[in-house]
Amino acid sequence: MLQIWALEGIPEVVPHTNLFEVILDAAGSTLRDGDILVVTSKIVSKAEGRIVAADDREDAITAETVRVVATRTSPTGHTTRIVENKLGIVSAAAGVDASNTPDGTVLLLPVDPDESALALAARLRQRLRIRVGVIISDTLGRAWRDGQTDSAIGAAGVEVFEDMRGQTDAEGRPLVVTLPCVADELAAAADLVKGKASRLPVAVVRGRADLVGPLDLPGARAIVRDPERDMFWRGADEAYADGFAAGAASVESVAE
């Protein structure tokens, strides 16, 4: 049976907060072998001092951007940028967050969420003498669908995929491409109990001990698709503009 609950009693996190001790105090003796902790990236970023002064959030987004995928401006004049950030994640605003931070500052994603998850998982295992997995989650949009959901951006000691390829379905047909991203599924499920404004940034998932394994399992970086396999590398308008420009250049070349 799958059980998910949020840890209560976690105080406001500031730079240099010891997340390990804070989470351990909140969890008490409730953690068991095979449990998975889902930790909101916001408190990881705060503890790691990823709060930066930025009177203009757009400047911070630019600084975190590796590649612009698409840009759209709404009728009200608000511009949304879908970009690839330094972690390889494609999302709106490069993951730069201006909510729940002091005026004149923004919050950046952790420098290396997989390493952050690994450090936390390793210390918990060492102190408690049990196998604990850690997922660091962040809120992302999805192509073709409105709304947002939490996804895994960091992971340690937990399988991020459940590879069902080569197995058969209930009718005996072979499964060829079935590869559920269980890290994203667990991150989304944990958000149901953490919420967005309830100040409950950590959840415990119990009942999927089969996904918990050694600390050298691939982290959430393995979820990010390589650019050469990305079928949607550019936004539709941007791809059209690129093609139009290339066609115009080709015509001019022939004319010369």
C-alpha positions in Angstrom: 0.0 0.0 0.0 1.3 3.4 -0.9 1.3 6.0 1.9 2.3 9.7 1.5 2.4 12.3 4.2 4.0 15.7 4.7 6.5 16.3 7.5 5.3 19.0 10.0 7.5 21.2 12.1 10.1 22.3 9.4 11.0 25.9 10.2 11.7 28.7 7.7 14.9 27.8 5.8 17.6 30.4 5.3 21.1 30.3 3.9 23.3 27.8 5.7 20.3 26.0 7.3 21.4 22.4 8.0 18.7 20.6 6.0 19.8 17.2 7.2 19.2 18.1 10.9 16.0 20.0 10.1 14.5 17.0 8.2 15.8 14.5 10.8 14.2 16.5 13.6 10.8 16.7 11.8 10.8 13.0 10.8 11.9 11.8 14.3 11.9 8.0 14.4 9.1 7.6 11.8 11.4 6.9 8.8 11.7 3.2 7.8 13.9 1.2 5.5 12.7 1.8 1.9 11.1 5.2 2.5 11.6 8.0 -0.1 11.8 11.7 0.9 10.5 14.2 -1.6 12.0 17.6 -0.9 10.9 20.8 -2.5 13.8 22.4 -4.4 12.9 25.8 -2.9 14.3 24.9 0.6 17.3 23.3 -1.0 18.1 26.5 -2.9 17.5 28.6 0.2 19.8 26.4 2.4 22.5 26.6 -0.4 22.3 30.4 -0.6 20.9 30.5 -4.1 19.0 33.7 -3.3 20.4 36.5 -5.4 19.6 40.2 -5.7 17.6 40.9 -8.8 15.5 44.0 -9.2 14.6 42.7 -12.6 13.7 39.0 -12.6 14.2 38.9 -16.4 17.9 39.6 -15.9 18.2 36.6 -13.6 16.3 34.4 -16.2 18.8 35.6 -18.9 21.7 34.7 -16.7 20.4 31.2 -16.1 19.5 30.6 -19.8 21.6 28.3 -22.0 19.1 28.2 -25.0 15.8 29.9 -25.8 13.2 27.5 -27.0 10.2 29.8 -27.4 9.0 33.2 -26.4 5.4 34.4 -26.2 3.9 37.7 -25.2 0.3 37.8 -24.0 -2.3 40.4 -24.9 -1.6 42.0 -21.5 2.1 42.5 -22.4 3.5 39.7 -20.2 6.3 37.8 -21.9 6.9 34.1 -21.1 10.2 32.5 -22.0 10.6 28.8 -22.4 14.3 28.1 -22.1 16.9 25.4 -21.4 18.7 26.3 -18.1 22.1 25.3 -16.9 20.8 22.0 -15.6 19.5 21.0 -19.1 15.9 21.4 -17.9 13.5 23.1 -20.4 11.0 25.2 -18.5 9.4 28.6 -18.2 11.7 31.3 -16.7 14.7 28.9 -16.3 13.4 27.9 -12.9 13.9 31.4 -11.5 11.4 31.9 -8.7 10.3 35.3 -7.3 7.7 33.9 -4.9 8.3 33.5 -1.1 11.5 35.5 -1.3 12.3 39.0 0.0 11.6 41.9 -2.2 14.4 42.6 -4.7 15.6 39.0 -4.7 14.9 35.8 -6.7 15.6 32.2 -6.0 17.6 30.1 -8.4 17.5 26.3 -8.6 20.2 24.3 -6.8 23.6 24.2 -8.7 23.5 20.4 -8.8 20.2 18.9 -7.5 21.5 15.3 -7.9 24.5 16.1 -5.7 22.2 17.9 -3.1 20.0 14.8 -3.0 23.0 12.5 -2.7 24.4 14.4 0.2 21.1 14.3 2.1 20.5 10.6 1.3 24.0 9.6 2.3 23.8 11.4 5.7 20.4 10.0 6.5 21.5 6.5 5.7 24.6 6.9 7.8 22.8 8.2 10.8 19.6 6.0 10.7 21.2 2.8 9.3 18.4 2.4 6.9 18.0 2.7 3.1 16.4 6.0 2.3 15.9 7.5 -1.2 15.7 11.3 -1.8 14.0 13.1 -4.6 14.2 16.9 -5.1 11.2 18.3 -6.8 10.3 21.5 -8.7 7.1 22.7 -10.4 7.2 22.5 -14.2 4.7 22.9 -17.0 4.1 20.3 -19.7 4.0 20.6 -23.5 0.5 20.3 -24.9 -1.2 20.5 -21.4 -2.3 23.4 -19.3 -1.4 23.7 -15.6 1.7 22.5 -13.8 2.9 19.5 -11.8 5.9 18.7 -9.7 8.7 16.8 -11.3 12.0 15.4 -10.1 15.0 17.6 -10.8 17.3 15.7 -8.3 17.4 12.1 -7.1 19.7 9.8 -5.1 19.3 6.2 -4.0 16.1 5.7 -5.9 15.3 4.4 -9.4 14.1 7.3 -11.6 12.6 4.9 -14.2 10.7 1.7 -13.9 11.9 -0.2 -17.0 9.0 -2.4 -18.1 10.4 -3.0 -21.6 10.5 -6.7 -22.5 7.7 -7.6 -20.1 4.2 -8.3 -21.2 0.9 -6.6 -20.6 -2.2 -8.2 -19.1 -3.1 -9.6 -22.5 0.3 -11.1 -23.0 1.5 -8.6 -25.6 5.1 -7.5 -25.3 5.9 -4.0 -23.9 8.3 -2.3 -26.2 8.6 1.3 -25.1 7.0 1.3 -21.6 9.4 3.3 -19.3 7.4 5.0 -16.6 9.3 7.9 -15.0 8.5 7.0 -11.4 10.6 9.8 -10.0 8.3 12.3 -11.6 5.2 10.4 -10.6 6.4 10.3 -7.0 7.2 14.0 -7.0 3.7 14.8 -8.3 2.1 12.6 -5.8 4.0 14.1 -2.9 2.9 17.6 -4.0 -0.7 16.6 -3.2 0.2 16.6 0.5 2.9 19.3 0.5 0.8 21.9 -1.4 2.1 25.2 -2.7 1.5 27.5 0.2 1.1 25.3 3.3 4.8 25.5 4.4 5.1 21.7 4.2 8.2 21.4 1.9 9.0 17.7 2.6 6.9 14.6 2.1 7.6 10.9 2.9 6.6 8.2 0.4 6.2 4.7 1.8 5.3 1.6 -0.1 7.8 1.7 -3.0 10.8 0.2 -1.3 11.4 -1.7 -4.5 12.6 1.6 -6.1 15.1 2.3 -3.3 18.7 1.1 -4.1 22.3 2.0 -3.9 23.5 5.7 -3.9 25.2 5.3 -7.2 22.0 4.9 -9.2 21.5 7.5 -12.0 20.1 10.7 -10.7 17.4 12.9 -12.2 19.8 14.3 -14.8 19.1 11.0 -16.6 15.5 12.1 -17.1 16.5 15.0 -19.3 16.4 14.0 -23.0 19.6 14.6 -25.0 19.2 17.4 -27.6 19.8 15.0 -30.5 16.8 13.0 -29.5 14.6 16.1 -28.8 11.9 16.3 -31.4 10.7 19.7 -30.1 14.0 21.6 -29.9 12.4 24.9 -31.0 9.0 26.5 -30.6 6.7 26.4 -33.6 6.9 30.1 -34.4 10.7 30.1 -33.9 11.1 27.1 -36.1 9.0 28.7 -38.8 11.0 31.9 -38.6 14.3 29.9 -38.9 13.0 28.1 -41.9 11.8 31.2 -43.6 15.1 32.9 -43.0 17.0 29.9 -44.4 14.8 29.8 -47.4 15.2 33.5 -48.1 19.0 33.2 -47.8 19.0 30.3 -50.2 17.0 32.3 -52.8 19.4 35.2 -52.5 22.3 32.9 -52.9 20.9 31.4 -56.1 20.0 34.9 -57.5 23.6 36.0 -57.1 
